[in-house]
Each structure stands twice: as structure tokens, then as C-alpha cells.
């Protein structure tokens, strides 16, 4: 038996390396992709959220809206009619959850960039601070990060 193993040791060595490579490739192909966390109003500081929506866990909807975007264009819910859209609420000077949410929105944007049925919408909660130029600069900065 020992003679047999010595005779084919190169073959067994190559097969072992080949097996490790195959297992690694299968693992890489089958491992789950990065899942984005879901943030609900209950997940943030309750003081920052209207008391009527603090503990809504799902089926939260957005009321009719009309806002000016970072390009100075007025956007309404009609622009999003018939589309699936992901919405988040932020402000440019936020130092807690907003940067995390914005990073996640960038990931969502990359994932659905070529899908015309999916749109993204970020609402500022401080429009008096987040003017059009401030929003534009914030968008450019976050796109580069």
C-alpha cells in the first residue's frame, strides 16, 4: 500500500490542490450577496420620528409630495407613478444613521441602475438647511465615497 501511495503522490497532490480550488470556487459562486438592512422608524431615535409612525414596522407609505431635487427640478409622486421606489429620509448634517442609510442607498442605486421600474427617492427632513446647492454637493460627495 505504501508503495502505491509513493508511486502516485504527485497525482494525489495535484488532485488535492485541484479539489481545494474547486471547493473555493463553488463557495464564491454560492455565497449570499450583501443584504442591505431594513431600517424602520422604530430603529432610530424615537425623538426624531413623528409619534404616529414611530413603531410602524411595515407597509409604511409616503404621502403625496412635491419637492425640489438637488438639480433644482420639482419632483412629485407623479414622477414615481407605476414604479417601485425606495425612499429614505435624511439630512446632510446628520452624523448618526444618515451616512449609513446613504451608503446603502448608493448600493441599491448601483444594483438597480439599469432597471427602469425601480427608482430611488431621498427626502431631506431639514429643507431650510439642505438647499439645492447643499443637496447637490452632498450627492456628488456620496457618489465618490
N, C-alpha and C positions, 0 to 999 in steps of 0.2 A: 504494500500500500504506500509506504514511504517513497519507494522508487517511482511509483505512478505520479505522486504529487510533485516530486522533484522534476520529473520529465515535462510536466505541463504547468510549471509555476509561472511562466511568462503569460501563458494563456489565462490562468486564473487571476493574475494581477491585472491584466488588461480588462477582463470581464468585470472585476470588482470596480475599477475606475469607471468603466462604462456604466455599470449599474448605478453608481453614485450620481453620475451626471444625469442619467435618465430620471432618477427619483427627484433630483433638484429641479429639472425642467418641468416635470409634472406638478411639483409643488408650486412653482412660479406661475404656471398656467392656471391652476385651480384655486389659488388662494384668493380670498374675498378682496374685492376692491375697497378702497377707503369709503366708509359710510359717514355721511355728514350727520352730526347730531341734530335733533329736533329741539328747538327752543320754543317754549310756550311762555305766555305771560307769567305763569306761576314759577318759572325758573329764574326770573330776575328779581331784583329788589322790589318788593310789593309797593314801596313808596313811589316808585317811578311809573307805576301802572294804574290806570283807572280802576277803581274798586269793583266796577261791574264786570271787568274781564280778567281780573287777577287770577282766577282759578279755573278758567276755561281751558280744558285740556285738548279738545279737537273740535273741528267744524267751526272754527273761528273765521268769520268773514270780514271783509273790509267794506265799509260804507262807500257810497258814491263819493268821488273826489275830483278835484281839479287843482293841479299843482303846476308850478313851473319847474322844469328839469334843469340839469346842470348846463344844458345848451341854450337855455332861455326859451324853450318851446313849452307851451301849455299842454299838459298831459291829463287826460281824463280816463274814467273807466271804459269809455267807448273805444279807446285805443287798444284796450286789452280784451274786448268782447270776443267771445268764442275761443279764447286762448287759455291755456293753463298758465297761471303765473304764480311765481314765488315772490312773496312780499316780505320785506323786513322793515323795521323802524329803527332809526339810529340818529345820532347827531355827531358832527365832525369833531367836536371837542371831547367826546366820550372816551374815557380811559379804561372802562371796565369790560363789558360784554360786547360793545360795538365793534372793536377791532377783530374779535373772534368771528362775529357774525359776518363782517365784511369779507374776511378771508374765505369763509365758507361760501359766500355768495360768488366770489371770484371763481371758486372751484365749480360751483353749479353753472356759472356762465360758460366756463370752458367746456364742461360736459355737454351742454345743450346749445352751443353756439350755432350749430348747423341745423337745428330743429326749429322751424318757423312756428310751430304750435306752442312752444314754450317761451315765455317772456319773464323777465325779472323786473322787480319794482322795489326801490328803496325809498321810504318816506323819511324825511327828517322830522324830528319832533321839536326842533328849535328853528323854525324858518326865519325868525328875526335875527339869528346869528348866522345861519347857514344860507348866505346869499348865493346867487348864481355863480359868481366867480369862486367863492369858497367851495361850493359843491364840485365845480369843475376841477379845481386844484386837488381836492380830496380824491376824486375819481381817478385822475391821472396818477397820483401818488400810489394809490392802492393797486392799480393795474400793474405798476412796475415792481411792487414788492413780491 
